[in-house]
């Protein structure tokens, strides 16, 4: 019997305009693990205007967890990621919606399926809590970066 898929969905709001949030969220870098307060290593394999491919590798108590992510960018307000790995597969849809006062809401819909070494999916509430925490950590840095570009407009021009 094939492992069951599980759907997770979260929302997060940032105090920054949509255009800034889209570029910030889709500027994948090896430093993303630090922003997320995680311990994986990231390697960017390909980057074009419409596609990013990267791999993450993390040491776990049970051995290495590896995943390859293929991200399709759909500016100005959405992107999609498919990832395969030795523990799980993800299909992730991200969408942004501009709000008043230069705020932006992110909606993330994720479908997860255990594969290979993976066991069953984490409980829905626990996984969504972990995803919200990750985006809360990202959001603090995103908002700080936005505030610094408002104070230093030349930085914004370089983005």
C-alpha positions in Angstrom: 0.0 0.0 0.0 1.3 3.4 -1.0 1.9 5.9 1.8 -0.9 8.5 2.3 -0.5 12.1 1.4 -1.4 14.9 3.8 -2.4 18.4 3.0 -1.1 21.3 5.2 -2.0 25.0 4.8 -0.8 28.1 6.6 -1.1 31.8 6.3 1.4 34.4 7.4 1.4 38.2 7.2 4.4 40.4 6.7 4.8 44.2 7.1 6.3 44.7 3.7 4.8 45.3 0.2 4.0 42.4 -2.1 6.8 43.1 -4.6 9.4 43.1 -1.9 8.0 40.0 -0.3 8.0 38.0 -3.6 11.6 38.9 -4.4 12.8 38.2 -0.8 11.0 34.9 -0.5 12.2 33.6 -3.9 15.8 34.7 -3.5 16.9 31.2 -2.4 20.4 31.2 -0.8 22.6 28.9 1.3 21.9 31.1 4.3 18.2 30.3 4.4 18.7 27.5 7.0 20.1 30.1 9.4 17.0 32.3 8.9 14.7 29.4 9.5 16.8 28.4 12.5 17.4 25.0 11.0 20.7 23.1 10.3 20.6 21.9 6.7 23.1 22.8 4.1 21.8 24.2 0.8 23.4 24.1 -2.6 21.9 26.2 -5.5 22.2 24.1 -8.7 20.3 26.4 -11.2 18.8 29.8 -11.2 17.0 31.5 -14.0 14.3 34.2 -14.1 11.6 31.6 -13.9 13.2 28.6 -12.2 15.4 27.7 -9.2 16.8 24.3 -8.5 18.5 23.6 -5.2 19.4 20.7 -2.8 19.2 20.5 0.9 21.2 18.1 3.1 20.7 17.6 6.8 22.3 15.2 9.3 19.6 13.5 11.4 19.8 10.8 14.1 18.8 8.3 11.5 21.3 9.4 8.8 21.3 12.0 6.1 18.1 13.6 4.9 18.5 14.8 1.3 16.0 16.7 -0.9 16.0 18.4 -4.4 13.6 21.3 -4.9 12.5 22.5 -8.3 10.8 25.9 -8.0 8.8 27.5 -10.7 8.5 31.3 -10.2 5.3 33.0 -11.3 5.8 36.7 -10.7 4.5 38.9 -9.3 2.6 36.9 -6.6 3.1 33.1 -6.7 5.5 30.2 -7.0 5.4 26.5 -6.9 7.9 24.0 -5.6 8.2 20.2 -6.1 10.7 18.4 -4.0 11.9 14.8 -3.9 14.0 13.3 -1.3 15.0 10.2 0.6 12.3 10.7 3.3 9.5 12.6 1.7 8.1 14.4 -1.4 6.5 17.8 -1.2 4.3 19.8 -3.6 4.1 23.4 -2.4 2.0 26.3 -3.7 2.8 29.8 -2.5 0.6 32.8 -3.2 0.8 36.4 -2.0 -1.9 38.9 -1.5 -1.3 42.6 -1.0 -3.0 44.1 2.0 -3.5 47.7 3.2 -0.6 49.5 4.9 2.1 47.9 2.8 1.4 44.5 4.3 1.4 41.1 2.4 -0.3 37.9 3.2 1.4 34.6 2.3 -0.7 31.5 1.8 1.2 28.2 1.7 -0.6 25.0 0.6 1.6 21.9 1.0 1.0 18.3 0.0 3.4 15.8 1.7 4.0 12.1 1.0 6.5 9.9 2.8 8.8 8.0 0.5 11.9 5.8 0.8 13.1 6.0 4.4 10.2 8.1 5.5 7.6 7.0 7.9 4.1 8.4 8.2 3.3 12.1 7.8 3.5 14.2 11.0 0.1 15.1 12.5 -1.5 18.0 10.7 -1.6 20.4 13.7 2.1 19.7 14.6 3.3 20.2 11.0 1.3 23.3 10.5 2.7 24.7 13.8 6.2 24.0 12.7 5.6 25.6 9.3 4.1 28.7 10.9 7.1 29.0 13.2 9.5 28.7 10.2 7.7 31.5 8.4 7.6 33.6 11.6 11.4 33.3 11.8 11.7 34.2 8.1 9.2 37.1 8.6 11.4 38.8 11.3 14.3 38.9 8.9 12.2 39.9 5.9 10.6 42.8 7.8 14.0 43.9 9.1 15.4 43.8 5.6 12.5 45.8 4.3 12.9 48.4 7.0 16.6 48.8 6.1 15.8 49.3 2.4 13.2 52.0 3.4 15.9 53.8 5.5 18.6 53.1 2.8 16.9 53.4 -0.6 20.1 52.5 -2.5 19.9 49.0 -1.1 16.4 48.6 -2.6 17.7 49.6 -6.0 20.2 46.8 -5.9 17.5 44.1 -5.4 
